[in-house]
Amino acid sequence: MNIDLIRAAAARLEGRTRRTPLLSSPFLDEIAGRRVLIKPECLQHTGSFKFRGAWSALTALTPQERAKGVFAYSSGNHAQGVALAAKLNGVHATILMPRDAPKLKVANTRALGAKVVLYDRASENREEIGVALAKESGQTLIKPYDNPQVIAGQGTTGLEIAQQADGCANAQVLVPCGGGGLTSGIALALEAKAPQMQVRPVEPIGFDDVARSLISGTIQTNPRTTGSLCDAIITPAPGDLTFPILQRLCGPALTVSDEDALRAMAAAFTRLKIVIEPGGAVALAAALYHPDTITGDTVIVVASGGNVDADLFTQALSRFGDGS
Amino acid sequence: MNIDLIRAAAARLEGRTRRTPLLSSPFLDEIAGRRVLIKPECLQHTGSFKFRGAWSALTALTPQERAKGVFAYSSGNHAQGVALAAKLNGVHATILMPRDAPKLKVANTRALGAKVVLYDRASENREEIGVALAKESGQTLIKPYDNPQVIAGQGTTGLEIAQQADGCANAQVLVPCGGGGLTSGIALALEAKAPQMQVRPVEPIGFDDVARSLISGTIQTNPRTTGSLCDAIITPAPGDLTFPILQRLCGPALTVSDEDALRAMAAAFTRLKIVIEPGGAVALAAALYHPDTITGDTVIVVASGGNVDADLFTQALSRFGDGS
């Protein structure tokens, strides 16, 4: 994994992924006590950054691999990213999704033309099922983060941040972190393009496998894989490919509560006019409600996805109103 | 009014206003039966396109005018745009707002440092009050649409559309239309940069002053100025400056119901991850729910603003769910 792989992915993504803008609001700056720049990947195709990695991986396949199709497991955002990237590349996709994934994510994945297979998140291991099913069908498994082309695709977010936040050389960059594909990709891009920026993973309280892994120096797992509203980022553990990158380039990690995430969703509604899902809101939540854990005049946060059901979004608004 | 004034405004706005992206979703394309490209001006500073015109007007003042301050009347989006542009330019601003304007718009205008004066929309004429107050204080009145620099600022939206929708020469461009500042500005920009595009104003049913004015060839007024959820665009009549431009370059106009606008807000939530207010959603509503009134393979819609209270947004989601 290095910057060349990200540069090559950026060339394949050019004109196919959306270059998301960098947003801000004087009202959010006031809450945070510093300038807050938001990279809204909820505005990416399929509503999350995952389309970047999926497009990168799909376009790196050989013609033989494309002909056999692809396979993926995902709580929903990687699923939609792979489904749309596969459709646009004329490749068949099968996606393994947890039974308790947001309805919208399952429905969208199906509507984008993928075959969806459901599993039970509490009792079944998606990686084992995934590897076995892919072997059986001959389809290429596109892992959600432990895949160099996926990490390279997510890393293009970092290339854009380096360009767009040109005058903020020393900023901390807060990234919602599940398996670490987005965080490690951004860190690799910034290592080359903005080496003074400090990338910090953000996780939900109780699902802080990355925080504990960075402290202990070895891969730690979450005791549970259910029980947070932040479904997008409650992966079991950092990946074998992503962890060494996180360890070399990122930290310290931050944690926020589900309540902080909902409140940040309400603030993003009111101040940025964007829709973020809980897992996509944790970095903004850390910037707004835990400013003492951050340093510097400017903080950059990635809002990684927006695929949230209307019921949960309404709950965030009814509890936190205008998010101030 | 001509393209040179818009080009000059674009130079003054460079780096100060946000270049909003062009969004799309295969799900919206399917509803509309054609490709739908959305220009989300809700992501502009202060949550609407109005910041463009306000910045353009503020930066065109003489030092003497700046020293005396500015005055504006507005249901809320122009108010916020002028308040922020004035603040960033070190100019004092007084804003006349209707008592029934969305709470959020009034609160934001105050928080951005402007002095807010309230009036009764049903019984008082804001233009008369505004002209009298501005005369008394010596402040320069920045009219919301009948001001060449304001129209020029809004027109920069059209310059961006022409660049971003480069391959869509024959597209119809649907624009939410109140007094016509945004619509006429875009029309002037496209006349120069994409002359085959057809600009069509969109209004709420019952507040179709522009539609009737275009048909009759003379300025028509709305019988009421209350009674629609689309507060941003229920102005009394097209302006003296904007109407001749609308007449020369735009039409035919379209109308949609409040219900269509709420449904489009829900669709934008689900498919685009953006927050639009009712008045900002009418063009998208026309594209999605009245496709037979539009021609061509691609339609471009402007989502002009996103300053909506949480209560009303929740109502849209609870009535229309995922907006499909």
Chai-1 contact restraints between the chains, C-beta under 6 A:
chainA,res_idxA,chainB,res_idxB,connection_type,confidence,min_distance_angstrom,max_distance_angstrom,comment,restraint_id
A,P21,B,P21,contact,1.0,0.0,6.0,A-B,restraint_1
A,C42,B,K273,contact,1.0,0.0,6.0,A-B,restraint_2
A,L43,B,K273,contact,1.0,0.0,6.0,A-B,restraint_3
A,G47,B,K273,contact,1.0,0.0,6.0,A-B,restraint_4
A,F269,B,V275,contact,1.0,0.0,6.0,A-B,restraint_5
A,K273,B,C42,contact,1.0,0.0,6.0,A-B,restraint_6
A,K273,B,L43,contact,1.0,0.0,6.0,A-B,restraint_7
A,K273,B,G47,contact,1.0,0.0,6.0,A-B,restraint_8
A,K273,B,V275,contact,1.0,0.0,6.0,A-B,restraint_9
A,K273,B,G306,contact,1.0,0.0,6.0,A-B,restraint_10
A,V275,B,F269,contact,1.0,0.0,6.0,A-B,restraint_11
A,V275,B,K273,contact,1.0,0.0,6.0,A-B,restraint_12
A,G306,B,K273,contact,1.0,0.0,6.0,A-B,restraint_13
A,A310,B,L317,contact,1.0,0.0,6.0,A-B,restraint_14
A,A310,B,G321,contact,1.0,0.0,6.0,A-B,restraint_15
A,T314,B,T314,contact,1.0,0.0,6.0,A-B,restraint_16
A,T314,B,L317,contact,1.0,0.0,6.0,A-B,restraint_17
A,L317,B,A310,contact,1.0,0.0,6.0,A-B,restraint_18
A,L317,B,T314,contact,1.0,0.0,6.0,A-B,restraint_19
A,G321,B,A310,contact,1.0,0.0,6.0,A-B,restraint_20
